[in-house]
Amino acid sequence: MYIAGNDARLDYILTTSAQGGEIIQFYVEMACNGMFGTGSGLIGPPDPNRFFNLHELELVVPNKLAWDLLHDFQVIIGIGKDFPEDSVRGSQALYTANRIMNVFSAGDDRSIVEALKISREFLNAKNGDAQHEVYAVGHCHIDTGWLWPFEETIRKCARSWSSQINLMDRYLDYKFICSQAQQYEWVKENYLLLWERIHEKVAMGQFVPTGGTWVEMDTNIPGGESLCRQFLLGQRFFKENFGKRCKIFWLPDSFGYTAQIPQLMKLADMKYFFTQKLSWNNVNKFPLTTFWWIGLDGTKILTHMAPSETYNAQCTPEELTRSVKNHRDKVFSNSSLLVYGNGDGGGGPLASMIERLRRMKDVDGLPKIKMASDIEFYEQIEKTANELPFWKGELYFELHRGIYTTQSLCKKLNRSCEFLLRDLEMLATFAYLKYPESFQYPRETINEFWKFLCLTQFHDVMGGSAIEMVYDDCLQLYTKIDVLGKQMRNEYLAKLLNLQEEPTLDDTKALAIINTLPWERTEIVTVPLNEGLPKLTQYSAFGRSAYVLVNKVPPMGSKGYSFKEQLEYEPVKIKMDQLNHIVIENQFIQVTFDQSGHIVRLFDKQVERDLIRPGECGNEFKVYEDIPLFWDAWDVEIYHLEKARRVDQGSVQILEQGPLRVSLLIEKQISEFSRLRQIVVLTAVSRRLDFETEVDWNENRKFMKVEFAWDILTDVATYECQYGYVQRPTNYNTSWDSAKFEVMAQKFMDLSEFGYGVALLNDCKYGCSAFQNSMRLSLLRSPKAPDSNCDLGHHTFKYAIYPHPDHFLQSDVVQQGYNFNAPLLASVTSKSRIHEVDYAVPQFTVENAPNVILDTIKLAEDSNDVIIRLYEAYGGHAKARLISSRVIEKISKCNILEEVIESIPIINPTNPTNVSRTFSKNLRVLDDDIVELEQQRQINEGTIIRFKPHEIVTLKLSLI
């Protein structure tokens, strides 16, 4: 049971049947912190020297009549104060309250009885049938990590939920909803008796699991597969522990909602969405309350945002009248949710709240009240939902725009762990397919990794708005994933490629190049120097590595590379021009840098076009003053754009001069306290220009961005989201446009006009914007609350520009975003095994549909079938052919919970017996037995998969 000060929860009923002489034993856990941690104010950093006092502790016998009168009076005086002055009912309430005060005498039970007669006379006046109906649901929103560490959240859950079970015992009509599977798992592991009581109340319908995800996550920064795992882990937990899944995606407090949520919800067997956060918009009032949210692919989800504009309602008349006043779709729906209770450690609803709700259940002048669960509300409004208005696309939050950038290291490690887990699952699947009898797929370990990662994606954690202790915890989780995950990945590569242990590099050695992406790649690969390494074409400037050109590494496959292999290519060049500017160029582009490291010219040699207007530049660093109105780590305000300082002080020198790659070293003094060091790289075989950046950052409320001004005319910019993209305006014609002065992207943003475009790629930076012809990538902030050390120190990150002929829709920008984040892997093998390496990894490829991306390969949760997740990336229909180097016995389309939706016809192989013999047991095909990929395709003609625009397709394959 939870007891706290500040009127949050002040009492606890010891017994309702005391006879005298009973002995009651207490077990007390005390936490010396406020409801919002130990910082000053609401969001101040924790103060280790803050003290708390227990002022009063009493054992009392309550006067039930007096408590009844108090609850009556609170409702009546609330109506009197909150109703308009010209309201008849409000005037009656004030008059009634005055009569009660005239009758009441403290300590006189007879006066209390007389006062109760007056109060009940007022409260017994009923409503008409047309009155708005409020569905009141008890709730205790607990941030999984925010102004307290994860371990305190465990205790908050135990205190709050036990308090709610106590209320359920007292009020049998009381219903309490609770989300976040992670919190349930913590309680299950740490509080067995409480867990048993929760099960008891779930069976009675009073304790209602909801939400369906592992945590209430951020939906903008985590990648697509991360969002899938939030639903998969959450729904499996609720099904396994409570016998059914959740139908409502409960996300009241996250900071904006990606346009792919409706489709992901449908694929997770969910029908309804709840949020409230958009009521915090600081520019435009969101115009809808109950509506159909239409996602990127056209999926419709019934959505409600509580018009009371809170998920911590106190059950006052003002909140009820606000629920009616703010309901923007009353013509279509005459009901709304009231989500009440003290959140974030406040213990949830109080008995006094339930008492007030009971009194206001059907009172003239107030909406009717129904004590209910969230699912009851949605099932009721669904009956008449056909004519509801709709909203298409993302639900952009016009506040907390700084969270796309704050806590840079957390975001970087999240991205790297996402790609590591992608590779790990794929390689583990391939290892199982190659050695089904001896290889144990690490399902339990991988799921543990995903639980760690999903925990860190809680919205305040991933958004960068938690205290420093939370990020210390996250760093430990990321480190576990990184260290053990890479160890496992290397182990699986060695097993797949039959690599020798600790070989030395000499002229008898070769490289095994592994491509974990689903398209062919030709790239420059960095090779660490080793004893016996033959003489190579180019060495790095710092002497620690060398570069090799690898050609046509197959999709989701491997290729052997001999160090004596010579490929034809056009060398990259470097020179100085007449202005003492450095000019670098390859067969595709020519780039000119001034002496401060700005790009003053970028010329596309193939289409003969300059991309930067005279007088403008690219790779321009600016530092903005960043002092928001209140929410320091969360917010960046539009006025910050009016006060910027250009970082001009710097130098440029040549590091590497080809022939495979050239590089420049740019050094800049950002301020007296901060400096930047950047290596700019152009290779011989790519249009991409990379910026490998290090920053020592020691600023106070400053915001650094890098900017590029292009000679491109377009009204919209394209930003990658999970499994697709959104387009946002580049001009501020309306308040809805200008409110998006800072937005988010996954791996890239792009400006395109007819026939040409430029993409800006990143490896961990999500905040960005485009205004007219300029791109901005947000790099680092330095807020001081709730983490006073936020982002101070050393940072490394990369970004790149990728100029491309043709519009974005005809480009390979999506693929380049993947390439930038998932470089080719290289392992040492012997030269004699080069041909073996070429066919060592089972291949899945997608043909005839360049707009379809094969994103994930894993084994199923409950079988050894293979799960493949693909999506249509550019917004068009597609007819893709899935090719497998193994015979497909059965293929089904399923949801992200891996339940079959429909079977897919297989184009039968001409000789399945032969294919099985050739590929199922041992894929190491040697010398004369080498089967070329084209011959494989003739044996296994593949399977046709059809896609709608932006559709996510999950396949389940049974392989022979």
KOLDO-505858 format. One line per 3 residues: for each residue x, z, y of C-alpha. Coordinates in steps of 0.1 Angstrom, whole numbers, m for minus. Layout:
<sites>
X:Z:Y ~ ...
</sites>
This chain:
<sites>
0:0:0 ~ 13:m10:34 ~ 12:14:64
26:4:98 ~ 24:12:135 ~ 13:m9:164
m23:m8:152 ~ m14:m31:123 ~ m24:m8:95
m28:29:102 ~ m46:45:74 ~ m48:47:36
m76:62:16 ~ m61:87:m9 ~ m93:94:m27
m131:91:m23 ~ m139:120:m45 ~ m117:150:m37
m128:183:m51 ~ m99:204:m39 ~ m67:213:m56
m57:178:m67 ~ m20:169:m67 ~ m12:134:m53
23:121:m58 ~ 37:94:m34 ~ 65:69:m38
76:58:m4 ~ 97:28:6 ~ 105:28:43
119:m2:62 ~ 134:5:96 ~ 123:m27:113
94:m40:133 ~ 69:m65:120 ~ 91:m93:135
125:m79:124 ~ 148:m58:145 ~ 154:m80:175
143:m74:210 ~ 111:m90:221 ~ 96:m114:197
125:m137:188 ~ 156:m118:199 ~ 186:m117:174
186:m87:151 ~ 199:m55:167 ~ 218:m34:141
217:m4:164 ~ 179:m4:170 ~ 161:28:159
125:36:151 ~ 106:69:153 ~ 78:81:131
56:98:158 ~ 26:110:139 ~ 15:115:102
m18:132:95 ~ m40:140:65 ~ m76:137:76
m112:135:63 ~ m128:106:81 ~ m162:108:97
m180:78:82 ~ m208:79:108 ~ m183:78:136
m164:49:120 ~ m197:30:116 ~ m204:35:153
m169:25:163 ~ m172:m8:144 ~ m207:m14:158
m195:m7:193 ~ m165:m30:190 ~ m187:m59:181
m213:m52:209 ~ m187:m47:236 ~ m169:m78:224
m201:m99:229 ~ m206:m84:263 ~ m171:m91:275
m166:m125:259 ~ m199:m142:266 ~ m203:m160:299
m217:m141:329 ~ m250:m160:328 ~ m255:m154:291
m287:m134:284 ~ m272:m122:251 ~ m240:m111:268
m259:m91:294 ~ m280:m75:267 ~ m248:m65:249
m233:m48:280 ~ m266:m30:285 ~ m266:m18:249
m230:m6:251 ~ m239:14:282 ~ m269:30:264
m246:40:235 ~ m221:56:258 ~ m248:75:275
m261:89:242 ~ m227:95:225 ~ m210:129:226
m177:134:208 ~ m180:158:178 ~ m218:157:178
m230:139:147 ~ m266:140:160 ~ m256:119:190
m237:95:167 ~ m269:90:147 ~ m289:83:179
m262:59:191 ~ m263:41:157 ~ m300:35:161
m293:17:194 ~ m264:m3:180 ~ m284:m14:149
m313:m24:170 ~ m291:m49:188 ~ m272:m61:157
m304:m67:137 ~ m315:m95:160 ~ m309:m126:138
m298:m162:144 ~ m317:m194:140 ~ m311:m220:113
m292:m244:135 ~ m265:m219:144 ~ m229:m228:136
m216:m213:104 ~ m181:m197:101 ~ m165:m194:67
m143:m163:70 ~ m113:m162:47 ~ m89:m133:45
m52:m143:47 ~ m18:m129:52 ~ 6:m156:64
41:m145:54 ~ 70:m166:65 ~ 93:m169:35
123:m165:58 ~ 123:m161:95 ~ 132:m130:115
141:m113:82 ~ 161:m123:51 ~ 145:m135:19
149:m101:2 ~ 127:m85:29 ~ 101:m111:23
98:m99:m13 ~ 90:m64:0 ~ 66:m78:26
47:m96:m1 ~ 44:m65:m23 ~ 33:m43:6
8:m68:20 ~ m7:m79:m13 ~ m11:m44:m27
m30:m35:5 ~ m53:m65:0 ~ m60:m54:m36
m69:m20:m23 ~ m94:m37:1 ~ m108:m58:m28
m115:m25:m46 ~ m134:m12:m16 ~ m152:m45:m6
m164:m65:m36 ~ m174:m95:m14 ~ m140:m97:2
m119:m128:m7 ~ m83:m132:1 ~ m63:m165:m1
m26:m167:m6 ~ m1:m196:m8 ~ 35:m202:m18
45:m202:m54 ~ 79:m188:m46 ~ 64:m156:m32
42:m152:m63 ~ 73:m157:m85 ~ 92:m130:m66
63:m105:m71 ~ 61:m114:m107 ~ 98:m107:m112
99:m75:m92 ~ 65:m58:m93 ~ 50:m60:m127
20:m36:m121 ~ 11:m54:m89 ~ 13:m88:m108
m11:m75:m133 ~ m35:m64:m106 ~ m33:m98:m89
m43:m114:m122 ~ m72:m91:m124 ~ m84:m100:m90
m78:m137:m95 ~ m101:m135:m125 ~ m127:m119:m103
m125:m146:m77 ~ m113:m122:m49 ~ m75:m131:m49
m75:m168:m45 ~ m42:m188:m50 ~ m40:m218:m27
m14:m242:m12 ~ 0:m259:m42 ~ 36:m261:m31
67:m240:m38 ~ 68:m228:m1 ~ 51:m238:31
78:m263:38 ~ 88:m284:67 ~ 75:m319:61
97:m340:84 ~ 133:m331:74 ~ 131:m329:35
134:m362:18 ~ 106:m378:m3 ~ 118:m365:m36
120:m330:m21 ~ 84:m331:m11 ~ 75:m343:m46
93:m314:m61 ~ 75:m290:m37 ~ 42:m301:m52
55:m304:m87 ~ 70:m269:m88 ~ 41:m254:m70
13:m269:m90 ~ 30:m263:m123 ~ 35:m226:m114
m2:m221:m104 ~ m14:m239:m135 ~ 9:m220:m159
2:m186:m143 ~ m34:m188:m132 ~ m48:m216:m154
m56:m241:m126 ~ m41:m261:m98 ~ m47:m258:m61
m69:m283:m44 ~ m60:m274:m9 ~ m26:m281:7
m23:m250:29 ~ 2:m255:57 ~ m10:m236:88
24:m231:105 ~ 47:m261:100 ~ 60:m282:128
44:m316:125 ~ 32:m335:94 ~ 47:m367:80
24:m397:75 ~ 31:m397:37 ~ 14:m363:31
m20:m377:23 ~ m6:m400:m5 ~ 16:m372:m19
m13:m348:m19 ~ m34:m373:m39 ~ m6:m378:m63
m4:m340:m67 ~ m41:m337:m76 ~ m51:m322:m42
m80:m332:m21 ~ m80:m311:11 ~ m56:m303:39
m55:m273:63 ~ m33:m267:93 ~ m37:m251:127
m3:m257:144 ~ m14:m287:164 ~ m35:m264:186
m1:m254:201 ~ 5:m289:215 ~ 20:m285:250
10:m319:264 ~ m22:m334:248 ~ m50:m315:231
m55:m328:196 ~ m90:m344:197 ~ m103:m336:162
m112:m305:141 ~ m127:m318:109 ~ m117:m353:100
m103:m377:75 ~ m65:m380:77 ~ m54:m414:67
m18:m417:55 ~ 8:m444:56 ~ m6:m462:26
m43:m457:35 ~ m50:m426:14 ~ m77:m405:30
m76:m367:29 ~ m103:m343:42 ~ m86:m322:69
m96:m292:89 ~ m79:m274:117 ~ m94:m240:125
m110:m242:160 ~ m104:m205:165 ~ m68:m218:170
m52:m190:149 ~ m44:m181:113 ~ m42:m144:123
m77:m139:136 ~ m88:m103:143 ~ m125:m109:137
m137:m105:173 ~ m168:m120:189 ~ m145:m140:212
m128:m157:182 ~ m162:m166:167 ~ m175:m181:200
m142:m199:203 ~ m147:m214:169 ~ m179:m230:182
m166:m240:216 ~ m134:m256:203 ~ m150:m274:174
m146:m311:184 ~ m167:m326:156 ~ m199:m306:158
m221:m337:156 ~ m207:m344:121 ~ m199:m309:109
m216:m276:119 ~ m191:m252:101 ~ m155:m241:104
m129:m218:89 ~ m119:m185:104 ~ m86:m174:89
m82:m137:96 ~ m56:m110:90 ~ m23:m98:103
5:m121:91 ~ 43:m119:88 ~ 44:m84:74
13:m71:92 ~ m3:m64:59 ~ m31:m90:61
m68:m82:69 ~ m78:m46:78 ~ m109:m27:67
m120:m28:103 ~ m120:m66:103 ~ m142:m67:73
m165:m42:88 ~ m168:m62:120 ~ m175:m94:100
m202:m77:81 ~ m219:m66:113 ~ m216:m101:129
m228:m119:97 ~ m261:m129:113 ~ m263:m117:149
m282:m135:176 ~ m258:m153:199 ~ m230:m155:174
m224:m181:147 ~ m234:m171:112 ~ m206:m158:90
m200:m163:53 ~ m173:m143:35 ~ m158:m170:14
m127:m187:0 ~ m111:m218:15 ~ m123:m240:m14
m159:m230:m8 ~ m156:m242:28 ~ m141:m276:19
m166:m283:m9 ~ m194:m276:16 ~ m182:m299:43
m173:m326:18 ~ m210:m330:11 ~ m216:m346:46
m181:m359:53 ~ m187:m397:51 ~ m192:m401:88
m164:m378:100 ~ m139:m394:124 ~ m104:m403:112
m68:m401:123 ~ m43:m426:111 ~ m6:m419:107
16:m389:113 ~ 4:m357:129 ~ 31:m354:155
35:m319:169 ~ 40:m318:207 ~ 61:m287:207
91:m273:188 ~ 110:m306:191 ~ 144:m289:189
139:m281:153 ~ 150:m316:143 ~ 186:m306:154
190:m268:153 ~ 211:m253:125 ~ 231:m284:119
249:m271:88 ~ 217:m263:70 ~ 204:m298:76
237:m314:65 ~ 238:m294:32 ~ 202:m301:25
208:m339:27 ~ 240:m337:6 ~ 222:m316:m20
193:m340:m21 ~ 216:m369:m29 ~ 236:m348:m54
205:m338:m73 ~ 194:m375:m73 ~ 227:m386:m89
228:m356:m112 ~ 193:m363:m127 ~ 200:m400:m130
233:m395:m148 ~ 219:m367:m170 ~ 191:m391:m180
216:m419:m188 ~ 237:m394:m208 ~ 206:m384:m229
197:m420:m235 ~ 232:m428:m247 ~ 236:m396:m268
200:m385:m277 ~ 212:m365:m307 ~ 240:m345:m291
233:m344:m253 ~ 211:m315:m240 ~ 193:m326:m208
198:m297:m184 ~ 162:m294:m174 ~ 162:m256:m167
193:m258:m146 ~ 181:m288:m126 ~ 148:m271:m120
166:m240:m108 ~ 186:m261:m83 ~ 153:m276:m71
138:m242:m66 ~ 168:m232:m45 ~ 166:m263:m24
128:m261:m20 ~ 132:m225:m9 ~ 156:m235:19
131:m261:30 ~ 106:m235:42 ~ 96:m246:77
113:m219:98 ~ 145:m221:77 ~ 148:m259:76
137:m261:112 ~ 166:m239:123 ~ 144:m211:138
154:m182:115 ~ 180:m155:120 ~ 216:m158:110
211:m137:78 ~ 188:m163:64 ~ 214:m190:68
240:m168:51 ~ 216:m167:21 ~ 210:m204:23
247:m211:23 ~ 250:m193:m10 ~ 222:m213:m25
236:m246:m13 ~ 271:m237:m26 ~ 257:m230:m61
240:m264:m61 ~ 271:m282:m47 ~ 298:m266:m69
279:m265:m102 ~ 261:m298:m95 ~ 293:m317:m89
309:m302:m120 ~ 279:m313:m141 ~ 279:m348:m125
316:m353:m132 ~ 310:m341:m168 ~ 282:m366:m174
303:m394:m159 ~ 332:m386:m182 ~ 308:m386:m211
291:m418:m202 ~ 324:m436:m195 ~ 344:m420:m222
371:m411:m197 ~ 405:m397:m207 ~ 413:m361:m196
435:m358:m165 ~ 450:m393:m166 ~ 477:m405:m142
473:m435:m121 ~ 498:m463:m129 ~ 496:m500:m136
480:m494:m170 ~ 451:m475:m154 ~ 419:m487:m139
390:m474:m120 ~ 355:m469:m132 ~ 332:m476:m102
297:m461:m105 ~ 268:m473:m84 ~ 239:m449:m85
217:m471:m63 ~ 194:m498:m75 ~ 211:m528:m60
244:m546:m63 ~ 271:m534:m39 ~ 304:m548:m27
324:m522:m7 ~ 357:m508:2 ~ 363:m477:m19
387:m448:m10 ~ 410:m438:m38 ~ 430:m405:m37
467:m410:m41 ~ 482:m400:m74 ~ 515:m403:m92
521:m437:m107 ~ 497:m455:m85 ~ 506:m492:m82
513:m507:m49 ~ 480:m514:m32 ~ 468:m535:m3
463:m507:22 ~ 469:m470:26 ~ 452:m446:48
467:m436:81 ~ 472:m400:70 ~ 489:m410:37
464:m392:14 ~ 445:m421:0 ~ 444:m459:m4
416:m485:m2 ~ 405:m510:m27 ~ 378:m537:m25
353:m536:m54 ~ 330:m566:m59 ~ 295:m567:m72
291:m533:m87 ~ 258:m537:m107 ~ 226:m518:m98
224:m483:m114 ~ 255:m492:m133 ~ 293:m492:m135
321:m517:m132 ~ 357:m515:m142 ~ 384:m523:m115
420:m532:m123 ~ 445:m524:m96 ~ 460:m558:m101
427:m575:m94 ~ 428:m597:m64 ~ 397:m607:m46
394:m632:m17 ~ 382:m618:16 ~ 386:m623:53
409:m596:67 ~ 396:m573:94 ~ 416:m576:127
425:m555:157 ~ 440:m564:191 ~ 442:m555:227
424:m576:254 ~ 435:m582:290 ~ 417:m550:302
437:m529:277 ~ 406:m525:257 ~ 408:m523:219
390:m551:200 ~ 382:m549:163 ~ 365:m576:143
357:m588:108 ~ 339:m619:96 ~ 306:m606:110
311:m587:143 ~ 335:m581:171 ~ 335:m547:188
353:m538:221 ~ 361:m502:230 ~ 372:m491:265
399:m465:270 ~ 373:m437:268 ~ 359:m448:235
327:m464:247 ~ 316:m497:231 ~ 315:m521:260
309:m552:239 ~ 294:m559:205 ~ 293:m595:196
277:m609:164 ~ 299:m638:154 ~ 274:m653:129
245:m657:154 ~ 268:m658:185 ~ 250:m631:204
261:m602:226 ~ 242:m570:219 ~ 251:m549:249
241:m558:284 ~ 269:m560:311 ~ 273:m527:327
259:m507:298 ~ 276:m493:267 ~ 273:m477:233
288:m446:217 ~ 282:m427:250 ~ 282:m389:246
260:m369:270 ~ 255:m332:272 ~ 222:m320:285
212:m286:299 ~ 189:m272:272 ~ 169:m242:285
133:m243:271 ~ 105:m222:285 ~ 104:m197:256
110:m207:220 ~ 148:m211:222 ~ 157:m224:188
125:m243:185 ~ 119:m261:217 ~ 135:m288:239
115:m297:270 ~ 111:m332:285 ~ 128:m320:317
161:m316:299 ~ 165:m354:301 ~ 168:m351:339
200:m331:338 ~ 228:m347:318 ~ 266:m348:320
284:m378:306 ~ 315:m370:285 ~ 341:m394:299
373:m375:295 ~ 390:m388:263 ~ 414:m412:247
415:m439:220 ~ 443:m449:197 ~ 447:m472:167
449:m455:133 ~ 446:m483:107 ~ 452:m520:112
438:m536:81 ~ 436:m558:62 ~ 407:m540:43
397:m517:71 ~ 407:m508:107 ~ 401:m475:123
404:m459:157 ~ 408:m423:167 ~ 387:m412:197
393:m377:211 ~ 372:m362:239 ~ 371:m329:257
334:m321:259 ~ 340:m291:281 ~ 364:m262:286
352:m248:253 ~ 344:m278:231 ~ 361:m309:219
353:m340:197 ~ 374:m360:174 ~ 361:m392:159
374:m419:136 ~ 357:m453:140 ~ 358:m475:109
351:m512:104 ~ 358:m527:70 ~ 363:m564:60
331:m567:40 ~ 304:m550:61 ~ 285:m553:93
283:m515:95 ~ 304:m497:121 ~ 310:m460:110
317:m430:132 ~ 332:m401:113 ~ 329:m372:137
343:m337:140 ~ 332:m314:168 ~ 344:m279:178
313:m267:195 ~ 312:m235:216 ~ 284:m241:242
256:m220:256 ~ 222:m237:257 ~ 236:m272:258
224:m303:238 ~ 247:m331:229 ~ 235:m366:221
252:m400:215 ~ 235:m430:231 ~ 236:m468:226
220:m493:251 ~ 211:m526:234 ~ 201:m560:247
169:m559:226 ~ 134:m561:239 ~ 107:m543:219
78:m520:226 ~ 83:m500:194 ~ 111:m484:176
111:m479:138 ~ 120:m446:123 ~ 123:m439:86
101:m413:71 ~ 98:m403:34 ~ 90:m434:13
84:m456:44 ~ 87:m457:81 ~ 67:m450:113
68:m469:146 ~ 67:m451:179 ~ 65:m465:215
97:m471:235 ~ 78:m469:268 ~ 60:m440:282
27:m456:293 ~ 5:m426:283 ~ 9:m389:279
7:m394:242 ~ 38:m417:245 ~ 58:m395:267
51:m365:246 ~ 73:m381:219 ~ 104:m380:240
122:m364:210 ~ 112:m374:175 ~ 126:m374:139
139:m399:114 ~ 152:m396:79 ~ 183:m419:74
178:m444:102 ~ 161:m456:133 ~ 159:m492:143
152:m514:174 ~ 142:m550:165 ~ 128:m580:182
120:m614:167 ~ 151:m626:149 ~ 174:m596:154
178:m558:153 ~ 202:m529:153 ~ 199:m498:132
214:m464:138 ~ 222:m447:105 ~ 229:m410:100
241:m387:72 ~ 224:m355:84 ~ 210:m359:119
172:m360:122 ~ 165:m357:159 ~ 165:m389:178
146:m411:203 ~ 143:m446:218 ~ 135:m453:254
132:m489:264 ~ 164:m505:251 ~ 183:m473:244
188:m453:213 ~ 197:m416:213 ~ 209:m396:183
207:m358:188 ~ 239:m342:175 ~ 242:m305:184
223:m277:202 ~ 233:m242:211 ~ 203:m219:214
207:m182:215 ~ 176:m169:198 ~ 168:m159:171
204:m166:160 ~ 228:m159:188 ~ 256:m178:170
235:m208:162 ~ 257:m239:156 ~ 288:m225:172
320:m236:154 ~ 333:m266:136 ~ 310:m295:125
316:m327:106 ~ 290:m355:104 ~ 288:m393:103
266:m419:119 ~ 268:m457:120 ~ 254:m487:137
242:m517:117 ~ 234:m549:136 ~ 214:m573:115
201:m608:119 ~ 163:m609:115 ~ 138:m583:123
138:m550:106 ~ 110:m562:83 ~ 133:m590:70
164:m568:69 ~ 182:m546:44 ~ 182:m515:67
165:m493:42 ~ 192:m502:16 ~ 220:m496:42
206:m461:48 ~ 210:m453:11 ~ 245:m469:10
256:m448:39 ~ 245:m415:22 ~ 254:m424:m14
289:m439:m15 ~ 302:m455:m47 ~ 317:m430:m72
351:m437:m86 ~ 367:m422:m117 ~ 400:m431:m135
400:m448:m168 ~ 424:m469:m188 ~ 427:m507:m182
418:m514:m218 ~ 383:m499:m212 ~ 373:m520:m182
349:m542:m202 ~ 335:m511:m218 ~ 329:m495:m184
309:m525:m173 ~ 281:m516:m198 ~ 286:m479:m202
256:m468:m181 ~ 221:m478:m192 ~ 206:m499:m164
172:m500:m148 ~ 168:m527:m122 ~ 140:m540:m100
138:m577:m94 ~ 117:m601:m73 ~ 108:m574:m48
134:m566:m22 ~ 109:m543:m5 ~ 106:m520:m35
131:m491:m38 ~ 139:m474:m71 ~ 145:m439:m58
145:m414:m87 ~ 153:m414:m125 ~ 148:m382:m145
135:m370:m178 ~ 99:m358:m179 ~ 91:m321:m175
73:m318:m209 ~ 88:m346:m230 ~ 119:m368:m232
102:m397:m217 ~ 119:m412:m187 ~ 103:m408:m152
111:m434:m126 ~ 98:m431:m91 ~ 97:m462:m69
81:m470:m35 ~ 73:m500:m13 ~ 95:m495:18
86:m522:43 ~ 48:m521:45 ~ 38:m551:23
24:m559:m11 ~ 49:m565:m39 ~ 50:m577:m75
82:m562:m89 ~ 98:m567:m123 ~ 113:m536:m138
142:m545:m161 ~ 155:m520:m187 ~ 185:m524:m209
165:m504:m234 ~ 134:m516:m251 ~ 103:m501:m235
79:m490:m262 ~ 53:m477:m237 ~ 50:m475:m200
24:m457:m179 ~ 17:m451:m143 ~ 14:m414:m135
11:m390:m106 ~ 40:m368:m94 ~ 28:m341:m117
36:m366:m145 ~ 1:m370:m157 ~ m8:m405:m169
m32:m424:m146 ~ m32:m458:m164 ~ m12:m477:m189
8:m508:m179 ~ 12:m539:m201 ~ 46:m546:m214
61:m581:m216 ~ 72:m579:m252 ~ 109:m585:m261
115:m615:m284 ~ 134:m594:m309 ~ 129:m556:m304
147:m547:m337 ~ 179:m564:m325 ~ 176:m549:m291
172:m515:m306 ~ 202:m519:m328 ~ 223:m532:m299
214:m507:m272 ~ 197:m475:m285 ~ 225:m456:m301
257:m468:m284 ~ 258:m488:m252 ~ 296:m492:m254
297:m529:m262 ~ 333:m542:m267 ~ 351:m575:m265
333:m603:m285 ~ 301:m582:m287 ~ 297:m580:m249
262:m590:m240 ~ 258:m603:m205 ~ 231:m590:m182
213:m623:m182 ~ 212:m623:m220 ~ 197:m588:m218
170:m601:m196 ~ 162:m628:m220 ~ 158:m602:m248
138:m578:m226 ~ 118:m597:m200 ~ 108:m566:m181
75:m552:m169 ~ 55:m562:m138 ~ 47:m534:m114
24:m542:m85 ~ 26:m523:m52 ~ 4:m519:m22
20:m513:12 ~ 39:m480:14 ~ 28:m471:m21
47:m445:m42 ~ 46:m453:m79 ~ 58:m430:m106
63:m444:m141 ~ 66:m427:m174 ~ 86:m448:m200
89:m443:m237 ~ 121:m461:m248 ~ 133:m472:m282
</sites>
